[in-house]
Amino acid sequence: MSKEEFSLSVTPTRLVVGPADLDTTQQLLVVNRGRSSMPVQVQKRNFVSMPDGTLHYQDDAPYGGADLVTVEPTQFELAPGTSQVITVKIDAATETDSGDQQLAVVVLVPATETEANIRVNRGVGAPVYLTLPGPVEDSVALSDLHAPAFVARGPVDLSMKVRNLGTVHHDFRGPSALTVRSAGASTAFPDFTVPRDATRDISMTWDPPLLCLCHPTVSYTDPAGATQTVAVRVIVFPWDLVLGALGALGLALLAVRLARRSFRSQVAKAAAASGSSSNHHGA
């Protein structure tokens, strides 16, 4: 199956199930937008979230919730332009721990038989965050805000780390997005989620003023009202523009100086010519 023929989408891209919804059946919609029929397998996998946000599937991952859910159907054939609903049923009645359990529903299209030595399975994984009843802690730590110390102009790459210290995942999305404030302006990081016991490396591009001693600052206020703030100093100095302006000014001053010299030379010649003419008439 070529890349052009493979086009599989899963919506929603993730499921967030709170304590009040654990007894309800969740649904995922799988759509084949390609040009070939696809044999689809559905798996449930525990995962560890990597710093870049990708999911590393691991059977014994901490807080794995794969054993708490049942998915149906687990395999089907999906013709081009058609869709299939996957149901996700949760059974957490025997769980005593509170906080998040997490898993991914992986919609997989196995590699077809070929003569090649390497076969690649293709699929889409939708993370599922289950928050079990009981007391929870929602806490994150900001650190390592980094940017170049000196730049000639923007945009500037900013990066930082966000560590989840709580017992539930934390979303920085939409109105709750993490933002950088500097020089009276605010710029949001792209939406991201920090799963339980995970660290995310996040980055964004920031457009500073043309010239400034700036201190981009990121702040976060937790549900208890405590605020964390991290900042970094960035000097923005457009040295190339300044050198260009100085060069242009130097050329302008040189032109003025040459013009004055030429004018004085012309005046001197005119005066000399006038004096010679006077002497000739007097004789």
Backbone as JSON, one array per atom type, in Angstrom:
{
  "sequence": "MSKEEFSLSVTPTRLVVGPADLDTTQQLLVVNRGRSSMPVQVQKRNFVSMPDGTLHYQDDAPYGGADLVTVEPTQFELAPGTSQVITVKIDAATETDSGDQQLAVVVLVPATETEANIRVNRGVGAPVYLTLPGPVEDSVALSDLHAPAFVARGPVDLSMKVRNLGTVHHDFRGPSALTVRSAGASTAFPDFTVPRDATRDISMTWDPPLLCLCHPTVSYTDPAGATQTVAVRVIVFPWDLVLGALGALGLALLAVRLARRSFRSQVAKAAAASGSSSNHHGA",
  "N": [[0.85, -1.19, 0.0], [0.72, 2.11, -0.99], [1.98, 5.34, 0.12], [0.2, 7.28, -0.71], [-2.13, 5.87, -0.91], [-2.69, 5.21, 1.68], [-4.55, 6.5, 4.2], [-5.71, 7.19, 7.09], [-7.91, 8.13, 9.63], [-8.62, 8.99, 13.03], [-11.06, 9.91, 15.27], [-12.45, 11.2, 18.31], [-9.11, 12.61, 18.76], [-8.13, 11.9, 21.18], [-9.18, 10.53, 24.35], [-10.68, 11.71, 27.26], [-11.62, 10.76, 30.31], [-13.53, 11.33, 33.03], [-14.19, 10.77, 36.6], [-17.02, 10.73, 36.84], [-17.86, 9.73, 34.43], [-17.0, 7.16, 34.05], [-18.6, 4.92, 33.89], [-19.81, 5.09, 31.48], [-20.09, 4.39, 27.94], [-17.51, 4.96, 25.72], [-16.64, 6.36, 22.5], [-14.85, 5.94, 19.43], [-14.23, 7.16, 16.19], [-13.32, 5.72, 13.2], [-11.99, 6.41, 10.08], [-11.55, 5.62, 6.71], [-9.76, 7.26, 4.51], [-8.35, 6.76, 2.29], [-7.49, 5.08, -0.85], [-7.66, 2.42, -0.98], [-8.89, -0.71, 0.26], [-8.74, -1.56, 3.73], [-7.38, -3.83, 6.07], [-8.08, -3.8, 9.4], [-6.79, -3.72, 12.68], [-7.5, -3.5, 16.16], [-5.99, -2.42, 19.05], [-5.22, -2.3, 22.56], [-3.02, -0.47, 24.44], [-0.61, 0.0, 26.98], [1.31, 2.9, 27.87], [4.28, 4.97, 27.93], [4.87, 8.36, 28.22], [6.92, 10.24, 26.13], [9.51, 12.82, 26.27], [9.13, 14.5, 24.02], [6.48, 14.26, 23.54], [5.59, 12.04, 22.15], [4.27, 8.66, 22.17], [5.43, 5.89, 23.93], [5.05, 2.6, 23.67], [4.51, 0.27, 26.2], [4.26, -2.61, 27.99], [4.37, -2.92, 30.8], [4.09, -0.35, 31.76], [4.1, 2.37, 34.1], [1.08, 3.19, 35.82], [-0.55, 2.12, 33.9], [-3.51, 1.54, 32.09], [-4.66, -0.39, 30.5], [-5.83, -2.85, 31.17], [-8.22, -2.13, 32.2], [-10.09, -1.56, 30.32], [-12.29, -2.46, 27.58], [-12.3, -3.02, 24.15], [-14.23, -2.81, 21.18], [-15.16, -3.31, 17.76], [-12.39, -5.66, 17.52], [-11.13, -6.2, 15.19], [-11.53, -5.51, 11.7], [-12.64, -4.97, 8.32], [-12.05, -2.2, 6.31], [-13.48, -0.37, 3.91], [-12.64, 1.89, 1.16], [-13.42, 5.29, 1.85], [-15.27, 4.71, 3.83], [-16.46, 4.28, 7.26], [-15.93, 3.31, 10.72], [-17.19, 2.65, 13.9], [-15.61, 2.47, 17.0], [-16.07, 1.06, 20.11], [-15.41, 1.87, 23.49], [-15.29, 0.45, 26.47], [-15.32, 0.81, 29.97], [-14.13, -0.64, 32.92], [-13.7, -0.04, 36.0], [-14.31, -0.72, 38.54], [-13.1, -2.27, 40.5], [-10.82, -0.95, 41.15], [-8.75, 0.7, 43.46], [-6.97, 2.77, 43.72], [-6.61, 6.29, 43.36], [-6.68, 8.98, 40.91], [-4.97, 9.29, 37.72], [-5.17, 6.67, 35.28], [-3.74, 5.39, 32.37], [-3.84, 4.75, 28.84], [-3.51, 3.66, 25.42], [-5.59, 3.52, 22.6], [-4.95, 1.72, 19.87], [-5.19, 1.9, 16.5], [-4.58, -0.17, 14.01], [-3.05, -0.94, 10.91], [-1.96, -3.74, 9.53], [1.18, -4.59, 7.97], [1.35, -5.47, 4.53], [1.96, -8.59, 2.81], [5.07, -8.8, 1.3], [8.0, -8.98, -0.87], [10.01, -7.68, 0.33], [12.55, -7.17, 2.85], [11.93, -5.74, 5.07], [9.05, -4.91, 6.81], [6.47, -2.62, 7.44], [4.2, -1.75, 9.86], [1.28, 0.25, 9.94], [-0.43, 2.83, 11.66], [-2.67, 4.49, 13.99], [-2.57, 6.03, 17.11], [-4.67, 6.66, 19.82], [-4.58, 8.39, 22.74], [-5.88, 7.57, 25.98], [-7.16, 8.9, 28.86], [-7.92, 8.01, 32.03], [-9.53, 9.06, 34.84], [-9.61, 8.05, 38.02], [-11.93, 7.66, 40.77], [-11.64, 9.61, 43.83], [-9.28, 11.38, 46.0], [-7.22, 13.74, 44.3], [-4.2, 15.14, 42.94], [-3.27, 18.04, 41.35], [-0.61, 19.21, 39.89], [2.18, 20.94, 38.59], [5.57, 21.58, 37.49], [7.55, 24.22, 36.35], [10.48, 24.73, 34.4], [13.86, 25.48, 33.3], [13.69, 27.46, 31.19], [14.74, 28.47, 28.11], [16.69, 30.4, 25.83], [18.42, 32.03, 23.09], [21.1, 34.13, 24.16], [21.8, 36.44, 22.85], [20.61, 38.04, 19.98], [20.25, 39.08, 16.56], [17.86, 39.68, 15.4], [14.35, 38.73, 15.42], [12.55, 35.73, 14.29], [12.7, 34.21, 17.62], [13.8, 31.21, 19.07], [12.29, 29.59, 21.72], [12.47, 27.42, 24.52], [11.45, 25.02, 27.0], [10.95, 23.1, 30.06], [8.33, 21.1, 31.36], [7.18, 19.59, 34.16], [5.16, 17.01, 35.43], [3.93, 16.81, 38.57], [1.83, 15.83, 39.88], [-1.11, 13.7, 40.33], [-2.76, 13.39, 38.21], [-3.26, 13.89, 34.67], [-2.24, 16.93, 33.02], [-3.61, 19.53, 31.18], [-2.53, 21.94, 28.88], [-4.13, 23.8, 27.07], [-6.03, 25.62, 24.63], [-7.89, 28.14, 26.24], [-6.39, 27.69, 28.51], [-3.78, 27.6, 27.75], [-0.2, 27.65, 27.91], [1.68, 30.59, 28.16], [4.02, 33.01, 26.8], [5.22, 36.02, 28.0], [6.26, 39.22, 27.12], [7.66, 42.44, 26.66], [5.18, 43.73, 26.69], [3.53, 42.09, 25.18], [1.85, 38.96, 24.46], [2.4, 35.55, 23.82], [1.28, 32.37, 22.85], [2.24, 29.02, 23.72], [2.17, 26.07, 21.63], [-0.68, 23.86, 21.93], [-0.57, 21.36, 24.48], [-0.22, 18.3, 26.39], [0.58, 17.1, 29.63], [1.18, 14.05, 30.8], [0.54, 12.01, 33.73], [3.24, 11.81, 35.99], [5.19, 12.53, 34.11], [7.5, 14.29, 31.94], [7.52, 17.09, 29.85], [9.13, 18.41, 27.02], [8.9, 21.49, 25.64], [8.42, 23.87, 23.0], [8.58, 26.98, 21.18], [8.2, 29.69, 18.8], [9.16, 33.03, 19.14], [8.41, 36.4, 18.56], [10.33, 39.07, 18.96], [10.66, 42.62, 19.89], [12.2, 45.05, 17.65], [14.5, 46.13, 18.77], [15.77, 45.55, 21.9], [16.22, 44.97, 25.44], [15.19, 42.24, 26.57], [13.01, 40.26, 28.65], [11.69, 37.48, 28.38], [8.94, 35.83, 29.84], [7.42, 33.16, 31.58], [4.54, 32.18, 33.21], [2.65, 30.35, 35.63], [-0.31, 29.59, 37.3], [-1.4, 27.55, 39.82], [-4.19, 25.31, 40.72], [-4.5, 25.8, 43.45], [-3.82, 28.42, 43.74], [-1.17, 29.2, 43.85], [1.65, 30.68, 42.3], [4.0, 30.07, 39.75], [6.99, 31.22, 38.22], [9.13, 31.59, 35.46], [11.95, 32.94, 33.77], [13.96, 34.43, 31.16], [16.84, 36.16, 29.89], [17.1, 38.1, 26.99], [18.96, 39.71, 24.59], [18.22, 41.85, 22.05], [19.6, 43.07, 19.29], [19.94, 44.72, 16.4], [22.53, 44.46, 14.79], [23.44, 44.37, 12.16], [21.71, 46.08, 10.81], [22.32, 48.42, 12.16], [25.04, 48.74, 11.54], [24.75, 49.02, 8.8], [23.3, 51.41, 8.74], [25.16, 53.13, 9.91], [27.16, 52.93, 7.98], [25.83, 54.06, 5.78], [25.45, 56.63, 6.81], [28.11, 57.41, 7.04], [28.87, 57.46, 4.33], [27.17, 59.49, 3.48], [28.17, 61.68, 4.93], [30.73, 61.76, 3.86], [30.09, 62.38, 1.24], [29.02, 64.94, 1.61], [31.27, 66.26, 2.55], [33.01, 66.06, 0.36], [31.48, 67.49, -1.45], [31.54, 70.05, -0.29], [34.28, 70.54, -0.45], [34.58, 70.58, -3.21], [32.96, 72.75, -3.79], [34.36, 74.83, -2.5], [36.69, 74.73, -3.97], [35.74, 75.51, -6.46], [34.88, 78.08, -5.84], [37.31, 79.25, -5.17], [38.65, 79.09, -7.63], [36.98, 80.71, -9.14], [37.36, 83.12, -7.82], [40.06, 83.54, -8.3], [40.04, 83.77, -11.03], [38.51, 86.07, -11.29], [40.19, 87.97, -10.05], [42.36, 87.97, -11.78], [41.19, 88.98, -14.04], [40.6, 91.57, -13.23], [43.11, 92.7, -12.8], [44.05, 92.72, -15.42], [42.37, 94.55, -16.74], [43.03, 96.82, -15.3], [45.65, 97.28, -16.04]],
  "CA": [[0.0, 0.0, 0.0], [1.55, 3.3, -1.09], [1.65, 6.4, 1.07], [-0.96, 7.99, -1.19], [-3.31, 5.04, -0.68], [-2.94, 5.08, 3.12], [-5.02, 7.73, 4.86], [-6.59, 6.71, 8.15], [-8.1, 9.12, 10.68], [-9.33, 8.56, 14.22], [-11.58, 11.05, 16.03], [-11.5, 12.26, 18.66], [-7.71, 12.19, 18.78], [-7.86, 11.37, 22.51], [-10.34, 10.45, 25.23], [-10.47, 12.09, 28.66], [-12.79, 10.22, 31.0], [-13.49, 11.65, 34.45], [-14.85, 9.8, 37.49], [-18.47, 10.66, 36.61], [-18.14, 9.11, 33.13], [-16.34, 5.87, 33.93], [-19.58, 3.89, 33.59], [-20.38, 5.31, 30.15], [-19.35, 3.83, 26.82], [-16.88, 5.97, 24.88], [-16.57, 5.96, 21.1], [-13.87, 6.49, 18.49], [-14.65, 6.98, 14.8], [-12.21, 5.45, 12.3], [-12.39, 6.69, 8.7], [-10.58, 5.3, 5.66], [-9.78, 8.32, 3.49], [-7.47, 6.34, 1.22], [-8.08, 4.54, -2.07], [-7.65, 0.96, -0.91], [-9.5, -1.32, 1.43], [-7.74, -1.77, 4.78], [-7.67, -4.72, 7.18], [-7.76, -3.0, 10.59], [-6.78, -4.34, 14.0], [-7.6, -2.53, 17.25], [-5.28, -2.89, 20.23], [-5.13, -1.39, 23.7], [-1.62, -0.54, 24.85], [-0.09, 0.93, 27.97], [2.38, 3.71, 27.27], [5.04, 5.99, 28.65], [4.96, 9.56, 27.4], [8.28, 10.71, 25.94], [9.61, 14.29, 26.41], [8.62, 15.22, 22.85], [5.05, 14.04, 23.44], [5.25, 10.77, 21.51], [3.91, 7.59, 23.09], [6.26, 4.69, 23.86], [4.21, 1.52, 24.18], [5.25, -0.54, 27.17], [3.25, -3.4, 28.69], [4.41, -2.71, 32.25], [4.22, 1.09, 32.02], [3.41, 2.83, 35.32], [-0.27, 3.76, 35.68], [-1.17, 1.58, 32.7], [-4.92, 1.24, 32.29], [-5.18, -1.25, 29.43], [-6.65, -3.92, 31.73], [-9.49, -1.58, 32.68], [-11.01, -1.26, 29.22], [-12.57, -3.43, 26.53], [-12.59, -2.33, 22.88], [-14.96, -3.62, 20.2], [-14.56, -4.61, 17.43], [-10.92, -5.68, 17.56], [-10.63, -6.26, 13.81], [-12.57, -5.32, 10.69], [-12.18, -4.51, 7.01], [-12.57, -0.85, 6.1], [-13.42, -0.01, 2.49], [-12.35, 3.33, 0.93], [-14.51, 6.22, 2.08], [-16.21, 4.25, 4.85], [-16.05, 4.51, 8.64], [-16.27, 2.28, 11.69], [-17.19, 3.12, 15.29], [-15.01, 1.59, 18.0], [-16.57, 1.36, 21.46], [-14.45, 1.7, 24.57], [-16.01, 0.26, 27.72], [-14.39, 0.91, 31.09], [-14.52, -1.35, 34.14], [-12.74, 0.35, 37.04], [-15.0, -0.9, 39.81], [-12.23, -2.91, 41.51], [-9.63, -0.13, 41.38], [-8.77, 1.45, 44.72], [-6.13, 3.95, 43.6], [-7.21, 7.46, 42.7], [-5.79, 9.6, 39.94], [-5.02, 8.83, 36.33], [-4.65, 5.48, 34.63], [-3.69, 5.81, 30.98], [-3.59, 3.73, 27.82], [-3.78, 4.13, 24.06], [-6.29, 2.64, 21.67], [-4.14, 1.76, 18.66], [-5.87, 1.42, 15.3], [-3.41, -0.63, 13.27], [-3.18, -1.6, 9.61], [-0.74, -4.55, 9.41], [1.89, -4.55, 6.69], [0.99, -6.53, 3.6], [3.04, -9.5, 2.45], [5.89, -8.38, 0.17], [9.3, -9.63, -0.93], [10.98, -6.85, 1.05], [12.99, -7.7, 4.14], [11.36, -4.92, 6.14], [7.63, -4.6, 6.68], [6.1, -1.56, 8.39], [2.79, -1.6, 10.21], [0.86, 1.65, 10.02], [-1.57, 2.97, 12.54], [-2.9, 5.73, 14.73], [-2.84, 5.77, 18.52], [-5.44, 7.7, 20.53], [-4.41, 8.22, 24.19], [-7.08, 7.59, 26.82], [-6.83, 9.24, 30.24], [-9.0, 7.66, 32.94], [-9.31, 9.59, 36.19], [-10.37, 7.23, 38.96], [-12.48, 8.45, 41.89], [-10.81, 9.79, 45.01], [-8.5, 12.62, 46.03], [-6.18, 13.85, 43.27], [-3.33, 16.32, 43.03], [-2.97, 18.63, 40.03], [0.56, 20.03, 40.16], [3.26, 20.87, 37.61], [6.73, 22.44, 37.77], [8.17, 24.82, 35.19], [11.93, 24.89, 34.57], [14.78, 25.5, 32.14], [13.32, 28.31, 30.06], [15.99, 28.7, 27.39], [16.68, 31.17, 24.59], [19.73, 32.62, 22.83], [21.34, 35.33, 24.97], [21.93, 37.6, 21.97], [20.17, 37.8, 18.6], [20.17, 40.29, 15.75], [16.44, 39.93, 15.18], [13.52, 37.55, 15.58], [11.98, 35.13, 15.49], [13.61, 33.58, 18.57], [13.34, 29.91, 19.56], [12.22, 29.43, 23.17], [12.15, 26.07, 24.95], [11.42, 24.83, 28.45], [10.48, 21.81, 30.54], [7.18, 21.09, 32.27], [7.15, 18.3, 34.86], [3.92, 16.73, 36.15], [4.21, 16.33, 39.92], [0.56, 15.41, 40.47], [-1.61, 12.34, 40.1], [-3.61, 13.42, 37.03], [-2.66, 14.61, 33.55], [-2.56, 18.36, 33.01], [-3.74, 20.08, 29.83], [-2.28, 23.35, 28.56], [-4.82, 23.89, 25.8], [-7.05, 26.66, 24.49], [-7.77, 29.24, 27.22], [-5.41, 27.34, 29.54], [-2.47, 27.43, 27.12], [0.93, 28.31, 28.54], [2.05, 31.73, 27.32], [5.22, 33.79, 27.04], [4.93, 37.45, 28.03], [7.44, 40.07, 27.01], [7.5, 43.72, 25.96], [3.77, 44.07, 26.59], [2.8, 41.17, 24.3], [1.73, 37.6, 24.96], [2.39, 34.54, 22.76], [0.98, 31.06, 23.44], [2.84, 27.78, 23.26], [1.19, 25.14, 21.05], [-1.38, 23.02, 22.91], [0.09, 20.1, 24.85], [-0.66, 17.62, 27.61], [1.64, 16.44, 30.41], [0.58, 12.94, 31.54], [0.99, 11.75, 35.1], [4.63, 11.38, 36.18], [5.92, 12.72, 32.85], [8.1, 15.6, 31.67], [7.42, 17.48, 28.45], [9.97, 19.47, 26.45], [8.05, 22.24, 24.74], [9.13, 24.95, 22.33], [7.78, 27.88, 20.36], [8.95, 30.81, 18.24], [8.71, 34.29, 19.72], [8.81, 37.56, 17.78], [10.66, 40.18, 19.87], [10.78, 43.94, 19.24], [13.39, 45.2, 16.82], [15.64, 46.43, 19.63], [15.32, 45.51, 23.3], [16.77, 44.08, 26.46], [13.91, 41.6, 26.89], [12.98, 39.17, 29.63], [10.52, 36.63, 28.18], [8.54, 35.26, 31.11], [6.32, 32.21, 31.57], [3.96, 32.03, 34.55], [1.54, 29.4, 35.76], [-0.96, 29.6, 38.61], [-2.04, 26.24, 40.02], [-5.54, 25.4, 41.28], [-4.47, 26.31, 44.83], [-3.53, 29.84, 43.7], [0.27, 29.47, 43.88], [2.16, 31.03, 40.98], [5.4, 29.84, 39.4], [7.44, 32.09, 37.12], [10.49, 31.4, 34.95], [12.26, 33.99, 32.8], [15.28, 34.38, 30.55], [17.19, 37.44, 29.3], [17.48, 38.07, 25.58], [19.31, 41.01, 24.02], [17.94, 41.94, 20.62], [20.32, 44.23, 18.76], [20.11, 44.5, 14.96], [23.84, 45.04, 14.47], [23.6, 44.54, 10.72], [21.01, 47.31, 10.43], [23.07, 49.55, 12.72], [26.24, 48.91, 10.71], [24.3, 49.55, 7.53], [22.94, 52.81, 8.93], [26.4, 53.87, 10.1], [27.82, 53.02, 6.68], [25.11, 55.04, 4.97], [25.75, 57.94, 7.36], [29.48, 57.73, 6.66], [28.87, 57.83, 2.91], [26.53, 60.79, 3.36], [29.12, 62.69, 5.43], [31.8, 61.85, 2.87], [29.56, 63.12, 0.08], [28.93, 66.35, 2.0], [32.64, 66.79, 2.63], [33.5, 66.23, -1.02], [30.74, 68.59, -2.07], [32.09, 71.3, 0.24], [35.61, 70.74, -1.03], [34.38, 70.96, -4.61], [32.42, 74.11, -3.8], [35.44, 75.75, -2.16], [37.61, 74.78, -5.1], [35.12, 76.32, -7.5], [34.91, 79.48, -5.38], [38.69, 79.71, -5.28], [38.92, 79.29, -9.05], [36.22, 81.89, -9.59], [38.01, 84.31, -7.25], [41.31, 83.72, -9.02], [39.71, 84.28, -12.38], [38.04, 87.45, -11.14], [41.35, 88.8, -9.76], [43.17, 88.08, -13.0], [40.48, 89.88, -14.97], [40.72, 92.94, -12.7], [44.46, 93.16, -13.09], [44.19, 92.94, -16.84], [41.72, 95.8, -17.07], [43.76, 97.96, -14.68], [46.82, 97.56, -16.85]],
  "C": [[0.88, 1.24, 0.0], [1.11, 4.33, -0.07], [0.39, 7.13, 0.64], [-2.24, 7.22, -0.91], [-3.67, 4.95, 0.8], [-3.34, 6.43, 3.7], [-6.09, 7.33, 5.85], [-6.7, 7.79, 9.22], [-8.91, 8.53, 11.82], [-9.78, 9.81, 14.98], [-12.49, 10.53, 17.16], [-10.08, 11.72, 18.76], [-7.29, 11.68, 20.17], [-9.17, 11.33, 23.28], [-9.92, 10.84, 26.64], [-11.74, 11.72, 29.41], [-12.64, 10.49, 32.5], [-14.25, 10.64, 35.28], [-16.34, 9.64, 37.2], [-18.82, 9.91, 35.33], [-17.54, 7.73, 32.97], [-17.31, 4.75, 33.57], [-20.2, 4.05, 32.21], [-19.49, 4.68, 29.09], [-18.81, 4.96, 25.95], [-16.77, 5.45, 23.45], [-15.45, 6.66, 20.37], [-14.37, 6.19, 17.07], [-13.42, 6.83, 13.92], [-12.71, 5.63, 10.87], [-11.25, 6.36, 7.76], [-10.71, 6.36, 4.57], [-8.86, 7.98, 2.31], [-8.23, 5.76, 0.04], [-8.11, 3.02, -2.09], [-8.36, 0.49, 0.34], [-8.42, -1.67, 2.45], [-8.22, -2.82, 5.77], [-7.19, -4.04, 8.47], [-7.8, -3.88, 11.83], [-6.8, -3.24, 15.07], [-6.95, -3.14, 18.49], [-5.4, -1.86, 21.35], [-3.74, -1.58, 24.31], [-1.35, 0.45, 25.96], [1.06, 1.71, 27.36], [3.08, 4.56, 28.31], [5.16, 7.18, 27.71], [6.4, 10.05, 27.34], [8.32, 12.24, 26.04], [9.07, 15.07, 25.23], [7.12, 15.0, 22.64], [4.65, 12.75, 22.75], [5.0, 9.7, 22.57], [4.82, 6.39, 22.85], [5.47, 3.56, 24.5], [5.04, 0.56, 25.02], [4.24, -1.28, 28.03], [3.2, -3.1, 30.18], [4.58, -1.23, 32.6], [3.5, 1.47, 33.32], [2.06, 3.44, 34.97], [-0.94, 3.3, 34.39], [-2.6, 1.14, 32.97], [-5.51, 0.3, 31.26], [-6.1, -2.34, 29.97], [-8.02, -3.43, 32.18], [-10.5, -1.37, 31.57], [-11.16, -2.46, 28.28], [-12.92, -2.65, 25.27], [-13.27, -3.31, 21.93], [-15.28, -2.75, 18.99], [-13.05, -4.53, 17.49], [-10.3, -5.87, 16.19], [-11.81, -6.12, 12.85], [-11.9, -4.88, 9.39], [-12.85, -3.17, 6.74], [-12.37, -0.45, 4.64], [-13.13, 1.47, 2.33], [-13.6, 4.19, 1.14], [-15.51, 5.81, 3.13], [-15.63, 4.47, 6.25], [-16.51, 3.37, 9.53], [-16.18, 2.89, 13.09], [-16.57, 2.05, 16.18], [-15.55, 2.0, 19.36], [-15.5, 1.02, 22.49], [-15.25, 1.63, 25.87], [-15.01, 0.15, 28.87], [-14.96, 0.16, 32.29], [-13.46, -1.07, 35.2], [-13.31, 0.13, 38.43], [-14.09, -1.47, 40.89], [-11.0, -2.08, 41.84], [-9.79, 0.68, 42.67], [-7.91, 2.71, 44.67], [-6.9, 5.08, 42.93], [-6.21, 8.05, 41.72], [-5.89, 8.93, 38.59], [-4.47, 7.42, 36.13], [-4.72, 5.79, 33.13], [-3.35, 4.65, 30.05], [-3.78, 4.39, 26.46], [-4.57, 3.07, 23.33], [-5.58, 2.79, 20.33], [-4.92, 1.12, 17.52], [-4.78, 1.11, 14.28], [-3.8, -1.28, 11.96], [-1.9, -2.41, 9.4], [-0.13, -4.43, 8.02], [1.46, -5.72, 5.82], [2.21, -7.38, 3.27], [3.77, -8.99, 1.2], [7.19, -9.16, 0.18], [10.36, -8.85, -0.18], [11.33, -7.48, 2.39], [12.37, -6.97, 5.32], [9.89, -4.65, 5.85], [7.26, -3.61, 7.79], [4.6, -1.57, 8.61], [2.47, -0.12, 10.33], [-0.35, 1.74, 10.91], [-1.61, 4.32, 13.22], [-3.23, 5.35, 16.17], [-3.56, 6.95, 19.17], [-5.27, 7.48, 22.03], [-5.75, 8.34, 24.92], [-6.63, 7.84, 28.25], [-8.07, 8.98, 31.11], [-8.67, 8.21, 34.32], [-10.22, 8.84, 37.15], [-10.84, 8.07, 40.14], [-11.5, 8.53, 43.06], [-10.03, 11.09, 44.94], [-7.4, 12.6, 44.97], [-5.38, 15.11, 43.53], [-2.99, 16.77, 41.62], [-1.83, 19.62, 40.23], [1.61, 19.83, 39.08], [4.38, 21.81, 38.04], [7.31, 22.92, 36.45], [9.67, 24.97, 35.43], [12.6, 25.05, 33.22], [14.25, 26.28, 30.95], [14.62, 28.75, 29.38], [15.75, 29.48, 26.12], [18.09, 31.67, 24.34], [19.9, 33.91, 23.63], [21.38, 36.59, 24.11], [21.48, 37.21, 20.57], [20.13, 39.14, 17.87], [18.72, 40.68, 15.49], [15.67, 38.64, 15.39], [13.28, 36.85, 14.27], [13.03, 34.41, 16.33], [13.0, 32.26, 19.04], [13.42, 29.88, 21.09], [11.87, 27.98, 23.48], [12.15, 25.99, 26.46], [10.9, 23.44, 28.77], [9.28, 22.02, 31.47], [7.07, 19.69, 32.85], [5.83, 18.15, 35.61], [4.27, 16.1, 37.49], [2.95, 15.76, 40.59], [0.18, 13.98, 40.15], [-2.57, 12.27, 38.91], [-2.87, 14.16, 35.91], [-3.05, 16.09, 33.64], [-2.54, 18.85, 31.56], [-3.38, 21.56, 29.81], [-2.83, 23.55, 27.14], [-5.84, 25.02, 25.8], [-6.85, 27.79, 25.48], [-6.73, 28.97, 28.31], [-4.01, 27.15, 28.98], [-1.41, 28.19, 27.9], [1.43, 29.41, 27.61], [3.36, 32.36, 27.75], [4.83, 35.26, 26.98], [6.23, 38.23, 27.99], [7.1, 41.31, 26.22], [6.03, 44.04, 25.71], [2.95, 43.16, 25.71], [2.81, 39.77, 24.89], [1.63, 36.64, 23.77], [2.22, 33.16, 23.38], [1.85, 29.96, 22.86], [1.77, 26.95, 22.54], [0.56, 24.29, 22.15], [-0.58, 21.75, 23.2], [-0.49, 19.58, 26.14], [0.55, 17.02, 28.3], [0.98, 15.31, 31.21], [1.17, 12.82, 32.94], [2.43, 11.25, 35.1], [5.45, 11.49, 34.91], [6.5, 14.12, 32.8], [7.98, 15.89, 30.18], [8.44, 18.57, 28.13], [9.12, 20.2, 25.43], [8.85, 23.4, 24.14], [8.16, 25.79, 21.51], [8.7, 28.94, 19.78], [8.31, 32.11, 18.71], [9.27, 35.43, 18.87], [9.07, 38.74, 18.71], [10.59, 41.51, 19.14], [12.09, 44.02, 18.47], [14.65, 45.42, 17.66], [15.16, 46.41, 21.08], [16.28, 44.69, 24.16], [15.54, 43.41, 27.07], [14.09, 40.5, 27.94], [11.7, 38.35, 29.4], [10.22, 35.84, 29.45], [7.35, 34.32, 30.92], [5.84, 32.03, 33.0], [2.82, 31.03, 34.51], [1.01, 29.48, 37.19], [-1.73, 28.31, 38.78], [-3.43, 26.4, 40.65], [-5.59, 25.94, 42.7], [-4.15, 27.8, 44.88], [-2.06, 30.2, 43.76], [0.77, 29.69, 42.45], [3.64, 30.71, 40.85], [5.75, 30.74, 38.22], [8.87, 31.73, 36.75], [10.71, 32.44, 33.86], [13.67, 33.79, 32.27], [15.56, 35.74, 29.91], [17.65, 37.26, 27.86], [17.76, 39.5, 25.12], [19.07, 40.96, 22.52], [18.58, 43.22, 20.11], [20.61, 43.98, 17.28], [21.42, 45.11, 14.45], [24.03, 45.25, 12.98], [22.9, 45.81, 10.23], [21.76, 48.53, 10.93], [24.32, 49.81, 11.89], [25.87, 49.48, 9.35], [23.97, 51.02, 7.63], [24.19, 53.66, 9.12], [27.16, 54.01, 8.79], [27.17, 54.05, 5.78], [25.39, 56.46, 5.46], [27.16, 58.37, 6.98], [29.58, 58.16, 5.21], [28.24, 59.21, 2.71], [27.48, 61.9, 3.8], [30.27, 62.89, 4.44], [31.34, 62.64, 1.65], [29.46, 64.61, 0.38], [30.32, 66.99, 2.02], [33.21, 67.02, 1.24], [32.79, 67.37, -1.73], [31.26, 69.94, -1.6], [33.45, 71.6, -0.36], [35.5, 71.19, -2.49], [33.88, 72.4, -4.71], [33.52, 75.13, -3.51], [36.43, 75.87, -3.31], [37.05, 75.64, -6.22], [35.12, 77.79, -7.13], [36.31, 80.04, -5.53], [39.05, 79.98, -6.74], [38.23, 80.53, -9.58], [36.88, 83.17, -9.08], [39.31, 84.6, -7.98], [41.07, 84.29, -10.4], [39.27, 85.72, -12.31], [39.21, 88.39, -10.88], [42.21, 88.99, -10.99], [42.52, 89.03, -13.99], [40.61, 91.32, -14.53], [42.1, 93.51, -12.99], [44.65, 93.47, -14.56], [43.54, 94.26, -17.27], [42.47, 97.0, -16.47], [44.99, 98.31, -15.47], [46.43, 98.28, -18.11]]
}
